[in-house]
């Protein structure tokens, strides 16, 4: 028997049910299932609700839909609301445009360790094959698959993890679409910062505060494999504001922000 921690898989989504469907199908195909899945819905329309209801009727584990009204990009807020409802000790965070390798959850849990968080990379699924993967509901990819970039990242070689060292500062390879952490650590720093504006920086700013309380990172190299579905880049016109906030958190070693998950905890 393994001794994996119990975990909640959390994914944000916004008005892209085609991508969410492939994500949910890839969860059903996991060799080791999370204990629950929470979809953190930042105000999607009825199509997303209908899709989740359809999956809930046949899903092998609890599938929870946390929704709030659409008021622009409020990813930090909806993620805080979702993680506040999480029942389990370990949180695996992905994005709503991710398709997981069948051993994705197993890899995150195998390498979970107190005092650290994990982060993995992603293989990029190109625009040219989107129609095909959505039509045929394709969730399995390998190094020879058509229409992918960074294809060496498809190779799952767990032996590489023997040589991975801890990261005491944020890695440039950190991606919020593929990371995991302890819920108690997340609560200690008050979760995601709802003072950030629009898209971007929310994951790295949160991780910086984890570093500020002494949590270290570890990269999942050739494990925890995720496939990222192509989409247009988000509006980055405000990104300088968020970068300035993150710089302040790093320079002043800020550990706790005012507007975070504590608003939603019982």
Secondary structure, DSSP 4 states (H G I P E B T S, - for coil): ---PPPEEEEEEE-S-HHHHHHHHHHHHT-SS--SEEEEEESS--HHHHHHHHHHHTT-SSEEEEEE----S--HHHHHHHHHHH--SSEEEEE-TTEEE-TTHHHHHHHT--TTEEEEE--EEEPGGGHHHHHHHT-----TT-TTEESGGGG---GGGGGGPPEESS--TT--TTEEEEEHHHHHHTTSS-TTS-SSSSHHHHHHHHHHHTT-EEEEETTSS-EEEEP-PPPP-TTHHHHHHHHHHHHHTT----SSSGGGT--
